[in-house]
Amino acid sequence: MRRARLLADLNRRLLEAYSRRTTAALRARLPLPLALPWLDDLLLLNVDKEVRKDALVIRHAVQTVRAGQPVDDALVSVLLQAAREIDRDFLARARGPLEIPLRPEIIEPVRRRRIRRMLDATAQLCGAWTPRCKLRAALAQRFPGGALERLLFELMRDYADETRLLGESVRMPALLAPLRRRVLAGLFETMEQTAAGLAREASARIMAGSGRGKASF
């Protein structure tokens, strides 16, 4: 499963960079020092659980392609159930600084979309990634032109959508509700802007660096 590990590691570094850049941009944009500690906690915990979920999606995609089986809705449902279990662990860890009563009916449509997008992209890549075709060549074949940049942006935008919904579920004192709304409005806009810039940079670095070591963001 070397390929799955390589892709999962690449995804982890991308999401960690996304979280760092989002936090830095928010600190520069929003003069809200009292609000940012809970937001920092949310982003740090959220990136960890999403890395775990994505690694599971990537591994299942690679295994499914290798077994010659279809990437279908049944697999998406299996992964959605696994994501719920990771969420339960996340909520147990987040209970100290944050109280987040997740509503699956709100979050899961976005999550299902992201799982399907990542499954399909990984399956497409595995179809071209052979011993004679290195990762960079396989990426260029399956995601030519600006397709890789668009894919990375769409995956990060899905991540931003889920983070926004998660933030809206955070329970805070009524007096802080207007502040939370302001922070969350700035959060999604900042995440979307950060995603656009990081997708351009990451796609360029991945294409330039695949097969010659790890790309850093």
Secondary structure as UniProt FT lines:
FT   HELIX           2..29
FT   TURN            33..35
FT   HELIX           36..66
FT   TURN            67..68
FT   HELIX           73..94
FT   TURN            95..97
FT   HELIX           104..128
FT   TURN            131..132
FT   HELIX           135..142
FT   TURN            144..146
FT   HELIX           147..169
FT   HELIX           174..176
FT   HELIX           177..209
FT   TURN            210..211
//
